[in-house]
Amino acid sequence: MPEKFDPETTEEVRAIVADALASKTPLEIAGTGSKRAIGRAVDLKYVLSTARLSGVSLYEPDELVLRAGPGTPMNQIQLQLDQHGQMLAFEPPDYGPLLGGAAGEGTIGGIVAGNLGGPRRIKAGAARDHFLGVEAVSGRGEVFKSGGRVVKNVTGYDLCKLMAGSWGTLGVMTQVTVKVLPAPEKTRTVLISCADAGTAIDAMTRALSSPHDVSAAAWMPAPAAARSGISYVAAAHTALAAVRVEGIGSSVDARCDALRDELSEFGEIEELHTHNSLKLWSEIRDVRLLGGGLHAVANSGDDAIWRISVPPAEALGLLGWLHAGLEMDAFLDWGGGLIWARVTGMVDAGSYVIRRAMVSTGGHALLVRARDDQRAVEPVFHPETAGVERLTRNIKEAFDPERILNPGRMFDGI
């Protein structure tokens, strides 16, 4: 059982990291541990938890800015935002159940460290694009700050962009500042019966190219749709493309009507209103449509989840390639630019087939969920090109020269 440190202040974090640096003792950096299963297992004697670096220290709804400790639960942040009709526009996902944990255990620090985003990413970007400022302790035992409370105050080196997606390998965040935006008044979803992926991608491309300000577009094959908790979707017994519009009520109604007319040539049209729309997009965001679970993985040892990002024009061909080489369930998000896949029956979790396919498509793939022994030998994060790898190692050297922060979680020696 590793020894756990639970600092409550930046100075306590600095002291812990400084002591670890002096003794060259590596530390696992974690929050509540809800995303510990992403990346290679970091089996170390000491864990530095940011869970007690919690609480919203600044929230100015009129200025659209919020600052909080990295251990602040997303549920707490969402509650405060809801009271003011605001949101985190990048739609942070909750992967707790996907990774074998409980829902609602994630923190703002984990979301930022993973640079995660949901279906609205095609319009709003990911966490990095809304990350305004950070206070952190580097692997050198030094406190540093970057960014500000508004975008125009971010001058010099924007270190926030490096921290987002670094998975705790560059520094221990002690405060994060993010941009918030008004939540939509109304949300509608146009559903199109699209039996095959090609038709669905054409329909989603048409919708995203239209002037109707679509904020999300996804395709659910019949098995994925059948797992939805929305009665109409589950009972449709067919594959469905989903196109979301949101905003002011009258505008949403007009845009939804226009999309229904414009997309009718692709298949039968139905519509979900706000309540069911929000539920459907949370299912897509949190990857609840693939079935299976971590308990099943532990018992059968043959279930892995992949997050595959590709140019939408390559999605159809890639799906065909993957289905030919793997036993796989999948659905599409980001208008075809993101494939969520559940691979079964493969000793290597499907890594050989998927990594090979990425060479020709120009995409990248993250092994989100797999057994520990698979994560130990297969690349979890997408292998970097030689030039990018040199840059990554140089950045690691600058922030953490002794490799004491989450060593090896992303890549060997990083």
Secondary structure as the mmCIF struct_conf table of DSSP 4:
data_model
#
loop_
_struct_conf.conf_type_id
_struct_conf.id
_struct_conf.beg_label_comp_id
_struct_conf.beg_label_asym_id
_struct_conf.beg_label_seq_id
_struct_conf.end_label_comp_id
_struct_conf.end_label_asym_id
_struct_conf.end_label_seq_id
STRN STRN1 GLU A 3 PHE A 5
BEND BEND1 THR A 9 THR A 9
HELX_RH_AL_P HELX_RH_AL_P1 THR A 10 SER A 23
TURN_TY1_P TURN_TY1_P1 LYS A 24 LYS A 24
STRN STRN2 LEU A 27 LEU A 27
STRN STRN3 GLU A 28 ALA A 30
BEND BEND2 GLY A 31 GLY A 33
TURN_TY1_P TURN_TY1_P2 SER A 34 ALA A 37
BEND BEND3 ILE A 38 ARG A 40
BEND BEND4 LYS A 45 LYS A 45
STRN STRN4 TYR A 46 SER A 49
TURN_TY1_P TURN_TY1_P3 ALA A 51 ARG A 52
BEND BEND5 LEU A 53 LEU A 53
BEND BEND6 GLY A 55 GLY A 55
STRN STRN5 VAL A 56 GLU A 60
HELX_RH_3T_P HELX_RH_3T_P1 PRO A 61 GLU A 63
TURN_TY1_P TURN_TY1_P4 LEU A 64 LEU A 64
STRN STRN6 VAL A 65 ALA A 68
TURN_TY1_P TURN_TY1_P5 PRO A 70 GLY A 71
STRN STRN7 PRO A 73 PRO A 73
HELX_RH_AL_P HELX_RH_AL_P2 MET A 74 GLN A 83
TURN_TY1_P TURN_TY1_P6 HIS A 84 GLY A 85
STRN STRN8 GLN A 86 MET A 87
TURN_TY1_P TURN_TY1_P7 ALA A 89 PHE A 90
TURN_TY1_P TURN_TY1_P8 GLY A 96 GLY A 96
HELX_RH_3T_P HELX_RH_3T_P2 PRO A 97 LEU A 99
TURN_TY1_P TURN_TY1_P9 GLY A 100 GLY A 100
BEND BEND7 GLY A 101 GLY A 101
TURN_TY1_P TURN_TY1_P10 ALA A 103 GLY A 104
STRN STRN9 THR A 107 THR A 107
HELX_RH_AL_P HELX_RH_AL_P3 ILE A 108 GLY A 114
TURN_TY1_P TURN_TY1_P11 ASN A 115 ASN A 115
TURN_TY1_P TURN_TY1_P12 PRO A 119 ARG A 120
HELX_RH_AL_P HELX_RH_AL_P4 ARG A 121 ALA A 124
HELX_RH_3T_P HELX_RH_3T_P3 ALA A 127 HIS A 130
STRN STRN10 PHE A 131 SER A 138
TURN_TY1_P TURN_TY1_P13 GLY A 139 ARG A 140
BEND BEND8 GLY A 141 GLY A 141
STRN STRN11 VAL A 143 GLY A 147
BEND BEND9 ARG A 149 VAL A 150
HELX_RH_3T_P HELX_RH_3T_P4 VAL A 151 ASN A 153
BEND BEND10 GLY A 156 GLY A 156
TURN_TY1_P TURN_TY1_P14 LEU A 159 LEU A 159
HELX_RH_AL_P HELX_RH_AL_P5 CYS A 160 MET A 163
TURN_TY1_P TURN_TY1_P15 ALA A 164 GLY A 165
BEND BEND11 SER A 166 SER A 166
TURN_TY1_P TURN_TY1_P16 TRP A 167 GLY A 168
BEND BEND12 THR A 169 LEU A 170
STRN STRN12 GLY A 171 LYS A 179
STRN STRN13 LEU A 181 PRO A 182
HELX_LH_PP_P HELX_LH_PP_P1 ALA A 183 PRO A 184
BEND BEND13 GLU A 185 GLU A 185
STRN STRN14 LYS A 186 SER A 193
BEND BEND14 ALA A 195 ASP A 196
HELX_RH_AL_P HELX_RH_AL_P6 ALA A 197 SER A 209
BEND BEND15 SER A 210 HIS A 212
STRN STRN15 ALA A 216 MET A 220
HELX_RH_AL_P HELX_RH_AL_P7 ALA A 222 ALA A 226
TURN_TY1_P TURN_TY1_P17 ARG A 227 ARG A 227
BEND BEND16 GLY A 229 ILE A 230
HELX_RH_AL_P HELX_RH_AL_P8 SER A 231 ALA A 235
TURN_TY1_P TURN_TY1_P18 ALA A 236 ALA A 236
BEND BEND17 THR A 238 THR A 238
STRN STRN16 LEU A 240 GLY A 247
BEND BEND18 ILE A 248 ILE A 248
HELX_RH_AL_P HELX_RH_AL_P9 GLY A 249 LEU A 263
HELX_RH_3T_P HELX_RH_3T_P5 SER A 264 PHE A 266
BEND BEND19 GLY A 267 GLY A 267
STRN STRN17 ILE A 269 LEU A 272
HELX_RH_AL_P HELX_RH_AL_P10 THR A 274 ARG A 285
TURN_TY1_P TURN_TY1_P19 ASP A 286 VAL A 287
BEND BEND20 LEU A 289 LEU A 290
HELX_RH_AL_P HELX_RH_AL_P11 LEU A 294 SER A 300
BEND BEND21 GLY A 301 GLY A 301
STRN STRN18 ASP A 303 SER A 309
HELX_RH_AL_P HELX_RH_AL_P12 PRO A 312 GLY A 325
BEND BEND22 LEU A 326 LEU A 326
STRN STRN19 GLU A 327 ASP A 333
HELX_RH_3T_P HELX_RH_3T_P6 TRP A 334 GLY A 336
TURN_TY1_P TURN_TY1_P20 GLY A 337 GLY A 337
STRN STRN20 LEU A 338 THR A 344
BEND BEND23 GLY A 345 GLY A 345
TURN_TY1_P TURN_TY1_P21 VAL A 347 GLY A 350
HELX_RH_AL_P HELX_RH_AL_P13 SER A 351 THR A 361
TURN_TY1_P TURN_TY1_P22 GLY A 362 GLY A 362
STRN STRN21 HIS A 364 ARG A 369
HELX_RH_AL_P HELX_RH_AL_P14 ASP A 372 VAL A 377
BEND BEND24 GLU A 378 GLU A 378
BEND BEND25 VAL A 380 PHE A 381
HELX_LH_PP_P HELX_LH_PP_P2 HIS A 382 THR A 385
HELX_RH_AL_P HELX_RH_AL_P15 ALA A 386 PHE A 399
TURN_TY1_P TURN_TY1_P23 PRO A 401 GLU A 402
STRN STRN22 LEU A 405 LEU A 405
BEND BEND26 ASN A 406 ASN A 406
TURN_TY1_P TURN_TY1_P24 PRO A 407 GLY A 408
BEND BEND27 ARG A 409 PHE A 411
TURN_TY1_P TURN_TY1_P25 ASP A 412 GLY A 413
#
